[in-house]
Structure formats: C-alpha cells, structure tokens
C-alpha cells in the first residue's frame, strides 16, 4: 500500500558490488604474493578474511541506508529526493467515495514465512494511515498484473522476494473491488529464508509477525477489514 517506489536499492546494490570487487582484487593479490612452494592454506585464509571484510562492508552500507530510510519514515513530512513517478502513480476515487492511491489500482504482498510469520510493514508517518501496519505494496503500473505489482513493490520496499519473484510460491489472491479502483492482496509463502531490509522511506520497521499475533498490531484499516478472509484463504496451505 505504498505511495512511493524505492530509490535506495541502487545504493545498497552498488555498495555490495564495490565490496565484492574489492574482495576479488584482494583475493587475486594475496594468492599471487605467496611463494610457489608456500602452503595453499595461507592463500585460502587470506581470501576468506578478505571475503568476510567485503561482506561486513556491504552490510554496513545496507544498514546505513536502512537507518536513513527508517528515520525519514518517522517524519510526517514527505521525504526529499523522491524517485520519478511511475505510470500508475496518482490518486483516484472508488465507489466508496474515498480517494485511493493507484490510477489503475494497487496491490500488496502478504508473504508468509512458515517459521516466522507474515512480513509486516510499519507504515511511514507521512503516508496514508501512517503509523499503522500493513503489507508492502503500492500502485500498479499501466498494464502490470496484480501479482507482478505486488512482487515489485515488496522488492522495492523490503528487498524481498527476489526481483524476479523467485523464492516464493503464490498461494491465492484477494481483491477489494471498488469498481473504479481495486486492491489485490497476493498471498504467498517463502520457499527459503529471506531477510527484509528497509529499502525506502516508506517503512519505519519491517518484521515477521506470527499469524496469531497479527491482531495485536494497529493494522491499516483495509488490512484489518480483510484479515479474516485472508487468513481463511491461507489456512489450507499451512
């Protein structure tokens, strides 16, 4: 149910690529500096240390970006440096007479990790229903399917699932149809472990919430209204 698309993925990805390049250069340098008759274990140890250092550097870049985004989400003012508008961005009205985000509708991803629960987003204070909890999501691009939109928005905001949608299984969908506007909740489960990261200023926090604890959170009104139906759709897959 986002209003913006991510601009922080590029920074995090660039940091990781730079760190990996440095690790590869250091690995080659270390291996070449050892005398031919030296033990291979020395080169392997050096390469392993460099790889750990590279991973630590990438993690620091990611953590720094996530913290900046989280701080921006705690403000009631729209963040600066917003990314370009996408084709589906904009307000429209539904049959309920209320204003909704997404010229062609919107979609969100209800992603279940069988061991940890559902990935929930603590929404930015500057956003609609700010401070409540919901699923990562946002406006559909022109011509974009609801499933593709839900996966894209979740990847942009939370870094999960993979950008191409791999690593998850789509289980079902639920559509709130307001004639001129609709919201599709795509229900899916993880096939491997994912670590969510705050990739843009739309999230104060991202966390996996057990199913029986979802109602303990102050939910976005749309999520709260749909939750009983969503859980009914999810139960056959548990």
N, C-alpha and C positions, 0 to 999 in steps of 0.2 A: 504494500500500500504506500509505496514511496512517492515522493514528489520530484526527486532529482535522480539522475543517473550518476554512477561513480566516476571520479577523476583520479582517485588515489591508487587504483590498480596499477597504473603505469609506473608510479613512483616505486611501489613495492616490488614490482617485477624488475624494474631497472636496477634496484639495489641488489636483488638476488643474482641477476645476470652478471653485474660487476663483481660481486663477491665470488661467484663461480669461476669467472675468467681469471681472477687473481689466484684462486686456488690451483687452477690448471697450470698457470705460468709457474707458480712456486713449485708445483709437483715436478714439472719438467726440469726446472733449475736444480732442485735438490737431487734428483736422480742423476743428472749429468755431472754433479760436483763430486760424486763418490768415486773413488779409485776402482778400476775394473775388478780388482780382487777383493773389494770390500763386500761385506755381507749385504744381501738384498734386504735384510730386515731393517737396516738403517734407513734405506730409501723409503721403505714402506711406512716406517714410523714417522718419518718426516712428512710424507704425503698425507698420512692420517691426521697429523697435527694441523697441517695447512687446511685440510678439508673441514676440520672442526672449527678452525678460526673463521673460515669463509661462511659456514653455516651460522656461527654466532653473529657475524657482521650482518648477514641477511636478516636474521631475527631482530637485531636492534633497529634496522631500518623499518621493518614491518611494525614493530611495537611502537616506534616513534610516530609513524603515520597514523596508526590506530588511536593513539592517545590524543593526537591533534584533532582527529575526527570526532572522538567522543566529547572532547571539550567544546567543540563547535556545536555539537548536537544539544548541549546543555543550555544554549542561549535561545532566547525567544526571537532573536533577530536572524533574518536569513543570512546564511554564510556568504562571505565574499568569494569571488573566483568560481562561481557556479559553472558547470560544464555547459556546452551548447545544448539548446533544446532539441529533443528528439521529435520525430514526426508525429507521435501520438500525444505529446505533452500539451496540456491545456485543460480548461475547465468546461464542463457541460452539465446539463441538468437531467435527472432521471425522472421517472413517472411519480416518484415520491415528492417531487418539487424541490429537492435538495440539490446543491451543487456538488459534483463529483469530479475527481481528477482522472483524466484519460479521455481524449476525444473519441477514441474507438473502444473504450472500456479499459479495464485493468485486470491484473492477475497477480496472485501471490502463491508462494510455495510453502505448504505445510509439510515439512521434511522431518520424518521420524528416524531417529537412531534407535534401534531396538534396545540398546543397552542404556542410553542416556535420556531418551525422551524426544520432544519436539523442539526444533530450533526456534526460539522466540527472540523478537527484536523489541528492545525498549526504545520507543519512537522519540525522535528529536523533539525538543520543546517547541521549535519553530514550525513544526509540521502540523497538519490537521490532526486533531485529537492527540496532540503532543503529550508525552509523558505516559501514555498507555502502552500496552504490549500487544504485538501482533506478529504476523508473518512477514518476512522480507517479500517485497513485491512492488509493483508500480504500473504505470501506464503501458498499454500495448502499443508497439509501433504499427504504422499503417501496414496492413497485410500480414501482420505477425500473428501466429496462433497463440492461444492462451498458454499452452504448455511451454512453447518457446519463450514467451514473455516472462513467465514465472521463473524459469531457469535462468534466463539472462539477468533479470532484476536481482535474484538471490545471489548470483555470482558477483554482480557489480557491488552489492551492498555488503555481503557477508563472505565472499570468496568461496562459497560452496553452492552447488556441487561443482564439478569441473565445468569449464566454459561450454564444452560440447554436450553437457548433460550426462556424461558417463559417470559411473559410480553410484547411480541411484536407479530405482525401479518405480515407474509411475503406477500407482495403485487405482486411483479414481479421480474424479473431478466433481466439484460442486459449483453451480452457477447461481448467483443472485442476479436475476433478470429484471431490470427496471425499464424495459422497452428501449429507451434511447441510450441507455448505459447499462453495462453489466460488469460484475466482478466474478472472476473464476478462481476458485481455490483449487490448486493442483495438489493432490495428496500423494506423497511418495515416501519411500524408505531408503535408507542408505544401504549400500552393498559393501561398504568398507568405511573405516573411520575417517571423518573429516574434522578439521579444526577451523572453526569460523573465526574471521578477523574483521574488524570494523574498517571497511574499505572506503567509506564516505561519511559525510557529516549527518547522515540520516539516522544513525543509531547511537544512543547513549551506551547501550550494552547489548551484547548478544550472548545468549546462554541456552543450554539444552534443559528443558523442563520436563520432568516425568508427567505422564498423562494424568495421573490422579492429583497433580498439583497445579494444573493449568488454571483452575478456577480460583486459586489463591492469589493470582496476579490481577491487577487492574487492567482488564482487557479492553482493546479497542471495541467500541460498541458493535461494529459489524462482525468482529470475530466472536464476541460474546453471544450474539444472536445466532450465529451459525454453528457454534461449537457442538451442541448436542447432535446435530445432523452429521457434522464432520467426524465425530467420534463413532457414530453408528456406521459410517462408511469405512472407517479404518479398522474396526474390530475384527472383521472376517480375515484380515491379513496379519493379525498379531500372532 
